[in-house]
Amino acid sequence: MVKLIEKADTLIEALPYIKKFYGKTIVIKYGGHAMENEELKDSFAQDIVLMKFIGINPVIVHGGGPQIDDMLKRLGKKSEFKRGLRVTDAETMEIVEMVLVGKVNKEIVSLINQHGGQAVGLSGRDGGLIKAKKVKADIGRVGEVDRINPQVIESLDDSKFIPVIAPVGEGEDGKAYNINADIVAGKIASSLKAEKFILLTDVEGVLDNNKKLISSLDAKKASDAIKKGVIAGGMIPKVECCLDAVKEGVGKAHIVDGRIKHAILLEIFTDKGIGTEIVKG
């Protein structure tokens, strides 16, 4: 009986958040270990399906770097990076698009559907969803977001479908461009004026000098932490992506440990949450 009461208490704790986020859009960047571990993949899909059934509109943007690396290796093509960006010639871009759109995207869609949802796979090229422009560095078909056409996603908001988006954009030249999934997710969240932008990572969140979780950051605190080296390395672009999103109209951004089962539900439906929330300040 005690365990049953505890379950009821958990539901009651979630009730104010369910009411608050009903009808709202939450954009989730799905990547890292959460995409590779079978148990975590199931946990993620269950979270997404539950959100949709209680009236929230989840929008998923996924990565796929390890899967691209694996396919390039199988095809005898070496992965090359400059300043953290994949060098993407025309042949590599074909492989990137094949893996992201034709393989990873469809696997995520299938997984959500297996758990009772109705997911729809989209490439950024569908309906002019993501217009890209080539980055200045000479690394081939690597792009940045020029603009987002939110109508493609908004047309699904009031329906039962869950959009799952591959981060491939189309340039003015009609060619496909590979774009960082974190940036795509942040820009989509901004264009939709999403209630939340959740970035799943392979760390707890943003940590202080003592390796303890920082539960909340605003723009000033984040800027100071970057200057002092508290936020460093690969966490810098993630934090900057979140700061851009909240500056452009997203309610809150969250950097969350995707290695934890039901990480999304724990972050948005509990009083304390489990990651770092980033606010405009």
MARROKE-581783 format. One line per 5 residues: for each residue x, y, z of N, C-alpha, C. Coordinates in steps of 0.1 Angstrom, whole numbers. Example, Ala and Ser with C-alpha at 12.3 -4.5 7.8 and 13.67 -1.06 7.14 Angstrom:
BEGIN
132/-57/78/123/-45/78/132/-33/78 | 128/-22/71/137/-11/71/129/0/79;
//
This chain:
BEGIN
8/-12/0/0/0/0/9/13/0 | 20/12/8/29/24/8/34/28/-5 | 38/17/-13/43/20/-26/33/26/-36 | 20/21/-34/9/26/-42/7/41/-39 | 7/44/-26/6/58/-22/17/67/-27;
29/62/-27/41/69/-33/39/72/-47 | 33/62/-55/30/64/-69/20/75/-71 | 10/75/-62/0/86/-63/5/99/-60 | 14/100/-50/21/113/-46/29/118/-58 | 36/109/-65/43/113/-77/35/119/-88;
23/113/-90/13/119/-99/8/132/-95 | 6/134/-82/1/147/-77/12/157/-78 | 24/154/-76/35/163/-78/36/168/-92 | 33/159/-102/34/162/-116/22/171/-121 | 11/170/-114/-2/176/-118/0/191/-122;
6/200/-113/7/214/-117/15/216/-130 | 25/208/-132/33/209/-144/25/204/-157 | 17/194/-155/9/189/-166/-1/200/-170 | -7/207/-160/-16/218/-163/-9/229/-170 | 3/232/-165/11/244/-170/15/242/-184;
19/230/-188/24/227/-201/14/222/-211 | 2/220/-207/-9/215/-216/-10/224/-228 | -9/218/-240/-11/226/-252/2/233/-256 | 13/232/-248/25/239/-251/35/230/-259 | 44/237/-266/54/229/-274/67/228/-266;
73/216/-266/86/214/-260/95/207/-271 | 106/214/-274/115/209/-284/127/201/-276 | 129/189/-281/139/181/-275/150/177/-285 | 163/180/-281/174/175/-289/178/161/-284 | 177/151/-292/179/137/-288/192/133/-294;
201/129/-286/214/124/-290/222/118/-279 | 235/115/-282/244/109/-272/240/94/-268 | 243/91/-256/241/77/-251/227/73/-251 | 218/83/-250/203/80/-250/199/74/-263 | 207/76/-274/203/70/-287/209/57/-290;
218/53/-281/226/40/-283/222/29/-274 | 218/32/-262/215/22/-252/200/18/-254 | 197/5/-255/184/0/-258/174/4/-247 | 178/3/-234/169/6/-223/165/21/-224 | 175/29/-226/173/44/-227/165/48/-239;
167/41/-250/159/44/-262/144/41/-259 | 141/30/-252/127/27/-248/122/38/-239 | 130/42/-229/126/52/-219/123/65/-226 | 131/69/-235/129/81/-243/116/81/-250 | 114/70/-257/101/69/-265/89/69/-256;
90/63/-245/78/63/-235/76/77/-230 | 86/84/-227/85/98/-223/78/107/-233 | 82/105/-246/76/113/-257/61/110/-258 | 58/97/-258/44/92/-260/35/98/-249 | 40/97/-237/33/101/-225/30/116/-226;
40/124/-230/38/138/-232/27/142/-242 | 27/134/-253/17/137/-263/3/133/-258 | 2/122/-251/-11/118/-246/-17/127/-236 | -9/135/-228/-14/144/-218/-15/158/-223 | -14/160/-237/-17/173/-243/-5/182/-245;
7/177/-244/19/185/-247/23/181/-261 | 29/191/-268/34/189/-282/49/188/-283 | 54/175/-282/69/174/-283/73/174/-297 | 85/181/-299/91/181/-312/105/176/-310 | 109/166/-318/123/160/-316/132/164/-328;
144/168/-324/155/169/-334/166/160/-330 | 171/152/-339/180/142/-335/194/144/-341 | 204/138/-334/217/138/-340/220/125/-347 | 232/121/-348/236/108/-355/251/107/-358 | 259/115/-351/273/115/-354/280/101/-354;
278/93/-343/284/80/-342/279/70/-354 | 266/72/-357/261/63/-368/267/67/-381 | 270/80/-383/276/85/-396/291/80/-396 | 297/81/-385/311/76/-384/312/61/-388 | 302/54/-382/302/39/-385/300/36/-399;
291/43/-406/288/41/-420/300/45/-429 | 306/56/-426/318/60/-433/329/50/-432 | 331/45/-420/341/34/-418/338/22/-426 | 326/18/-426/322/6/-433/324/8/-448 | 323/20/-453/324/23/-467/339/27/-471;
348/26/-461/362/28/-463/365/43/-464 | 357/52/-459/359/66/-459/362/72/-446 | 373/79/-445/378/84/-432/370/96/-427 | 367/97/-414/360/108/-408/371/119/-405 | 368/131/-409/377/142/-407/370/154/-401;
376/160/-391/370/171/-384/379/183/-384 | 374/195/-385/381/208/-384/373/217/-374 | 379/221/-363/373/229/-353/359/223/-349 | 359/210/-347/348/203/-343/337/201/-353 | 339/205/-365/329/203/-376/334/192/-386;
325/184/-390/328/173/-399/331/179/-413 | 342/175/-419/345/179/-433/336/171/-442 | 328/178/-450/317/171/-457/317/174/-472 | 325/166/-479/325/167/-494/312/162/-499 | 310/162/-512/297/158/-518/294/144/-515;
304/135/-516/301/121/-514/298/119/-499 | 305/125/-490/302/124/-476/288/129/-473 | 284/140/-479/271/145/-477/260/135/-481 | 262/128/-491/252/118/-495/251/107/-484 | 262/104/-479/262/93/-468/256/99/-455;
259/112/-452/253/118/-440/238/119/-442 | 233/123/-453/218/124/-455/212/110/-455 | 219/100/-461/213/87/-461/212/81/-446 | 222/84/-438/222/79/-425/212/86/-416 | 212/100/-416/203/108/-408/189/106/-412;
186/107/-425/172/108/-429/167/94/-432 | 175/85/-438/170/72/-442/171/61/-431 | 180/63/-422/182/53/-412/178/57/-398 | 186/67/-392/184/71/-378/170/77/-376 | 165/86/-385/152/92/-384/141/81/-384;
142/72/-393/132/61/-394/132/52/-382 | 144/50/-376/144/41/-364/137/48/-352 | 139/61/-351/133/68/-340/118/69/-342 | 114/71/-354/99/71/-357/93/58/-353 | 100/47/-358/95/34/-355/94/31/-340;
104/35/-333/105/32/-318/93/39/-311 | 91/52/-315/79/59/-309/66/53/-312 | 65/49/-325/52/42/-329/50/29/-322 | 61/22/-319/60/9/-312/55/11/-298 | 57/23/-292/53/25/-279/39/33/-278;
32/33/-289/19/38/-290/17/52/-295 | 28/58/-299/27/72/-305/25/71/-320 | 24/83/-326/23/84/-340/33/95/-345 | 45/90/-347/56/99/-351/56/100/-366 | 61/112/-371/63/115/-385/77/120/-387;
84/113/-396/98/117/-398/99/128/-409 | 108/138/-406/110/149/-415/125/152/-416 | 128/155/-428/141/161/-431/140/176/-431 | 150/183/-428/150/198/-429/147/203/-443 | 148/194/-453/145/198/-466/131/197/-470;
123/190/-461/109/188/-464/101/201/-461 | 94/206/-471/86/218/-470/94/230/-467 | 107/230/-471/115/241/-468/117/244/-453 | 116/233/-445/117/235/-431/129/242/-426 | 141/238/-431/154/244/-427/161/249/-439;
162/262/-440/170/268/-451/184/270/-445 | 194/266/-452/208/266/-448/217/276/-456 | 227/280/-450/237/288/-457/251/281/-453 | 260/281/-463/273/274/-461/281/282/-451 | 287/274/-442/296/281/-432/308/286/-439;
315/296/-434/326/303/-441/338/294/-442 | 340/285/-432/352/276/-433/351/267/-445 | 362/264/-451/363/256/-463/363/241/-459 | 351/236/-455/349/222/-451/338/215/-458 | 334/221/-470/324/214/-478/310/218/-475;
301/208/-475/287/210/-474/283/210/-459 | 289/219/-451/285/221/-438/278/235/-437 | 267/235/-431/259/247/-431/255/252/-417 | 249/264/-417/243/269/-405/229/273/-409 | 221/275/-399/207/278/-401/205/292/-406;
199/294/-418/196/307/-423/182/311/-418 | 173/302/-420/159/305/-414/151/292/-413 | 141/292/-405/133/280/-402/119/284/-407 | 112/274/-413/98/276/-417/89/268/-407 | 85/275/-396/78/268/-385/64/262/-389;
59/267/-401/45/262/-405/45/247/-407 | 56/242/-411/57/227/-414/54/220/-401 | 60/225/-390/58/218/-377/44/222/-370 | 41/235/-372/29/240/-366/16/233/-371 | 17/228/-384/6/221/-390/3/208/-383;
13/203/-375/12/191/-368/8/193/-353 | 9/205/-348/8/208/-334/-6/204/-328 | -16/206/-336/-30/203/-331/-34/189/-335 | -25/182/-340/-29/168/-345/-23/158/-335 | -24/145/-338/-19/135/-330/-5/131/-334;
1/137/-344/14/134/-349/25/140/-341 | 37/133/-340/49/138/-333/60/140/-344 | 64/152/-346/75/154/-356/89/150/-351 | 96/143/-359/109/138/-357/118/144/-368 | 128/152/-365/134/160/-375/149/157/-376;
154/154/-388/168/152/-391/174/165/-395 | 186/168/-389/192/182/-391/200/183/-404 | 192/182/-415/198/184/-428/190/196/-434 | 197/206/-438/191/218/-444/193/219/-459 | 186/227/-465/187/229/-480/192/244/-483;
202/245/-491/207/258/-494/200/265/-505 | 203/277/-508/196/284/-520/200/277/-533 | 211/270/-533/215/263/-545/208/249/-547 | 199/246/-537/191/234/-538/199/222/-533 | 211/224/-528/219/212/-523/217/210/-508;
219/198/-503/218/195/-489/230/199/-481 | 228/204/-469/239/208/-460/237/201/-446 | 248/197/-441/249/191/-428/250/202/-417 | 241/202/-408/241/212/-397/241/206/-383 | 248/212/-374/249/207/-361/235/206/-355;
232/194/-349/218/192/-344/214/200/-332 | 224/204/-324/221/212/-312/215/226/-317 | 223/231/-327/219/244/-333/205/244/-339 | 203/233/-347/190/232/-354/179/231/-344 | 181/223/-333/170/222/-323/168/235/-316;
178/243/-313/177/256/-307/169/266/-316 | 172/266/-328/166/275/-338/151/271/-340 | 149/258/-340/135/254/-342/127/258/-329 | 133/256/-318/126/260/-305/123/275/-306 | 132/283/-310/130/297/-311/119/301/-321;
119/294/-332/109/298/-343/95/294/-338 | 94/284/-330/81/280/-325/77/287/-312 | 87/295/-307/85/301/-293/81/291/-283 | 88/280/-283/85/268/-275/86/272/-260 | 78/265/-252/78/266/-238/91/262/-232;
97/251/-237/110/246/-233/118/240/-244 | 131/241/-243/141/235/-251/149/226/-243 | 149/213/-245/156/203/-237/167/197/-245 | 180/198/-241/191/193/-248/197/181/-240 | 195/169/-245/200/157/-238/215/155/-241;
222/153/-230/237/152/-232/242/139/-225 | 255/137/-224/261/126/-217/267/130/-204 | 263/141/-199/268/146/-186/256/151/-178 | 258/153/-165/247/156/-156/240/169/-160 | 248/178/-165/244/192/-168/256/201/-168;
255/213/-164/266/222/-162/271/221/-148 | 284/218/-147/290/216/-134/299/228/-130 | 300/230/-116/309/240/-111/323/235/-110 | 332/243/-104/346/239/-102/348/227/-93 | 338/224/-85/338/213/-76/331/201/-82;
328/202/-95/321/191/-102/307/188/-97 | 301/199/-91/287/198/-86/278/204/-96 | 266/199/-97/256/204/-107/252/218/-104 | 252/227/-114/246/240/-113/231/239/-117 | 222/241/-108/208/238/-111/202/249/-120;
207/261/-120/201/272/-128/212/282/-132 | 210/287/-144/220/297/-149/212/308/-157 | 215/320/-155/210/330/-164/221/335/-173 | 219/345/-182/229/349/-192/241/354/-185 | 240/362/-175/251/368/-168/260/358/-161;
253/349/-154/261/338/-147/268/329/-157 | 261/326/-168/267/317/-178/279/324/-185 | 278/337/-188/289/345/-194/301/345/-184 | 298/347/-171/309/348/-161/316/334/-160 | 308/323/-161/313/310/-159/322/306/-171;
318/311/-183/326/308/-195/340/316/-194 | 339/328/-190/351/336/-188/361/330/-178 | 355/325/-167/364/319/-157/368/305/-160 | 363/299/-171/367/286/-174/359/275/-167 | 349/279/-159/340/269/-153/333/261/-163;
327/268/-173/321/262/-185/332/262/-196 | 336/250/-201/346/249/-210/344/238/-220 | 352/238/-231/352/227/-240/339/226/-248 | 334/214/-249/321/211/-257/309/217/-250 | 310/220/-237/298/225/-230/295/240/-234;
306/247/-239/304/261/-243/293/263/-254 | 295/256/-265/285/258/-276/271/253/-272 | 270/243/-263/257/239/-258/250/250/-250 | 257/256/-241/252/266/-232/248/278/-241 | 257/282/-251/254/293/-259/242/291/-268;
240/279/-272/228/275/-280/216/277/-272 | 216/273/-259/205/275/-250/202/290/-247 | 213/297/-245/211/312/-242/205/319/-254 | 209/315/-267/203/321/-279/188/318/-279 | 185/305/-276/171/301/-276/162/309/-267;
167/311/-254/158/318/-245/158/333/-248 | 169/338/-254/169/352/-258/159/355/-270 | 157/344/-278/148/345/-289/134/341/-287 | 130/339/-274/116/337/-271/112/324/-264 | 122/315/-263/119/302/-256/118/304/-241;
108/298/-235/106/300/-220/118/297/-212 | 122/284/-213/134/280/-206/141/269/-214 | 155/268/-212/162/258/-218/168/249/-207 | 170/236/-210/175/227/-200/186/218/-206 | 197/216/-199/207/207/-203/206/195/-193;
203/183/-199/198/172/-190/207/160/-194 | 209/151/-184/217/139/-186/208/128/-192 | 210/126/-205/202/116/-212/205/101/-208 | 215/99/-200/219/86/-195/210/81/-184 | 201/90/-179/192/86/-168/178/82/-175;
173/71/-170/160/67/-175/149/78/-172 | 141/80/-182/130/90/-181/135/104/-177 | 146/107/-182/153/120/-179/143/132/-182 | 136/131/-193/127/142/-197/116/145/-187 | 110/134/-183/99/135/-174/104/140/-160;
115/135/-156/121/139/-143/125/154/-143 | 128/159/-155/132/173/-155/120/182/-155 | 110/179/-163/98/188/-164/87/186/-155 | 86/174/-149/74/171/-141/77/169/-126 | 89/173/-122/92/172/-107/97/186/-102;
96/188/-89/99/201/-84/113/205/-85 | 122/195/-83/137/199/-84/143/197/-97 | 138/188/-106/144/185/-118/158/178/-117 | 164/175/-127/177/167/-126/189/174/-133 | 186/184/-141/197/190/-149/199/205/-146;
204/212/-156/207/226/-155/196/234/-163 | 189/243/-157/179/251/-164/186/264/-168 | 184/269/-180/190/281/-184/179/291/-187 | 179/303/-181/168/313/-182/174/326/-188 | 166/334/-193/170/347/-199/177/356/-189;
170/357/-177/176/365/-166/173/380/-168;
//
